[in-house]
Amino acid sequence: MDPNCTLPVGPGENYTDYVATRWYRAPELLVGDTMYGTAVDVWAIGCVFAELLSSEALWPGKSDLDQLYLIRKTLGDLLPRHMTIFSQNSFFQGMALPEPTTVESLESKIPQRYANNELIVDFLKRCLNKDPMLRWTCEQLLRHPIFENFLFTVPQSDQDLYEKAKRSQQASATADGLAPEGASQTKKFVIKKGPRKKFCLQVIKKRPRKPDVADVHEWCSAATVRNSKNE
């Protein structure tokens, strides 16, 4: 999601169809539908999630037409409504969607160890439903079984490197007068009132730990192990 392209949305309103980077654009945006909603963001979540799993863009289209072709190659024909909008869009005048000669399943687009995990594949399919009305909302996705009983762990060697980097960061943050990640910082200051001095402590809010791509891989690996145990 690009903060520079954000805007308030409401039911029944028309919006510009040219938003989001092409590789993460939902079918309704690609064909030029101006009656879209927050479901376009869920589509982008699915594309980004798949890219984090494979380290490659899910559908790296070279143009909007090529992007639609790649999506169609994996998910099948577009909705009749979207095909109608496509045919009426002056941008695509004189153009036709190429017919895919081969089919690439969604499972084939991600590493096998993740493709074998029913929870991961189901999560992706919930995000990448061609019909925006059937695409899951963010609230529904947060209740997806993939997030149940998740426990993040890292190898000891990586943990040692993390702790070393964390200590270095804390030392640097302390020198700069900032609270390190995951810790609170306390400052002492003096309030003068009459002949007496009152010492107070000011607690600065904790700075949250920033997640990274490694977290996603560990999360998916944990989900794979958990799913295999339940089979």
N, C-alpha and C positions, 0 to 999 in steps of 0.2 A: 504494500500500500504506500502511495506517495502522498505525504501531507500537503504537497503543493497542489494536489488535484482534489482535495476534500471540499465538500459543500453540503449544506443542510438539505435533507430530502424529505419529501412529504408525499402522501398518496395522491395519485392522479396527476402529478406534475410532469412536464417534459424537461429533459436535460440534454446537454450536449452528449453525443455518442462517442466523442473522441476523448476518452479518459483511460488511464492505466497504460502501462507498457504492453506492447502487442502480445508478447509471450504469455502474459497473465490475464489477458482480456477474455471475458466470458463470451459465448456465442452471440448473445443478444446485443452486446456492444459491437462486435465485429460486423454484424449485418447492418447496423445502423439504427437499432431500436432506441428510441428516446424515452420510452416508458419503462425504465429499469429501476431497481432498488438495491438494497444492501446485499442481495444475493450475489451481485457481481464481486463483492469482496470475499465471499465464501469461496467462489470459484478460484480467485487469486490465492487464497490460503491453500487450496488443494494443489495448485501448480507449484507453489513454493515448497510445500511439504514433500511432494514427489521429487523436486530438485534437490532438497536436502538429503533425501535417501540415496539418490544416484549420482549426485554431484554434476548433473547435466540437466539442462532445461527440458521439461516434459515435451513441449511442442515448440521448437525454435523456428517459427515461421519467418520467411523472408519478406512476406507482405501480408496484408489482411486476408487476401484470397488464399494464399498458401497456408496461413494459420487456420482458416476454416477447413481447408483440405486435410491438414494433419489431424485436427480434432475429429473430423468425419471418419478418417482412416481408423481411428481408435474407438470412437463411441457410436459410429453409425450416422445415419441421416439426421439432418437438423429437423427441428420442429416445423410443421407446416407454416405456423405463424412467422417463424424466422425466415423461411424460404420465401414467403410472400414479401416481407420487408426487404430482403436481399434483392429480389427481382424489381422492386420499385425504387431502389436506391440509385440515384443518378451517378453516384461514385462508381458503381459496378456496371454502368450502362455498357452493353455490348459484351459483357463477360458472363461466363458460366462456371459453376463449380465443377472442377474436374472430378471424374468418377474414380475412386480409389481402386487400384488393381489388386491390392493386397490389404489384409487386415492385421493390425498390431494391437493385441489386447493390452489393457491397462497393466496387467500383471507383467507383461513382457517388457514394459518400459521402466521397471524398477529392478534392483538386484534380487536374485532368486530367494535369498534368505528372508527378504521382506515380502516378496510375492507369495511365499508359502504361509504367511501369517494372515489369517482371516480377518483379524481386527484391523490391521493396517490397510488391507485392501478395501475393507468395508468403509473405513474412515475416508479414504480417498474417493470412493464412489459416492459417498454422501455429499462430498464437497463438489464433485465434478458431474453432477446430474445436469443433463442438457436443458432440462426444464427448470427455470428459476423458481417456479412455484413449488416444486418438489425438492429443491436443493435444501439441505438442512440449514437452520439458522445457527449462529454462533452459540446461542444458549443450548440448543440441542447437541451441538458438537461437544460442548464441555461436559455433557452427561454421557458421552459415548463410552462404551466399556473399555476402550483403549486406555483411558485415564484411571481406571479402577486399580486400587492397590499398587500404584506405581511407586517404586523405591529406586531412587537414583544412586548408583554406586559407580566408582571409578577404580581402575587398577591402582595398586599401592604405589607403583613407580610414578604414575601420573599424579597421584595424590601428593607425593613428596615434592614434585616439581611445583604443584599448585601452592602448597604451603610455603615453599621458599619464595615464590613470586608474591604471595600474599603478604609475607613478612616485609619484603622489600617495598611493596606498595604502601603498607601501613607506616613504615618508617618515613617514606617520602611524603605521605599525606600528613603525618604528624608535623613534619618539618614545615609544610606549607600551611599548617593550621586548619586542615580539613579532617573530617572523620573518615577513616578507612571503610571499605566495603564491609558490611555485616557487623560493624561495631559502632558504638555510640561515642561521641566525644564530649568531654566535660570541660567547660571553661570557668575559671574563677574570675569574678569581677567585683568591684567595690562600689557600694552605694554610700555616699557621705550624707549623713543626716544629723545635723547638730554636731556636738562634740564627739559623737560615736561613729564608728565605721561598721557597716553591716556587710558581711561577706555572703555572697549568694553563688549558687551553682546553676549554670545554664546548660541544659542537656540538649544537644543537637540531634535531630531525628536520624535514625540509622539510614545508611546508604545501602540499598539493596544490591545483592550480588547480580552481576549481569550474566545471563545465559549465553552460550555460544553454540556453534554447530556441533561440537562434540557431545553436548548434552542431548541433542536430538538423536544422534546415532546410538548413544547409550540407552536412551529412552526406548527406541525402537528395538534394540537388542533385548532389553529387559521384557518388552511386550512379546517378542518372539518366544523367549524362554517360557514366559508365563502361559502363553497360549498353547505351547506344546505340552506343558504339564497338564493342562485341562482337557486335552484330547483323550 
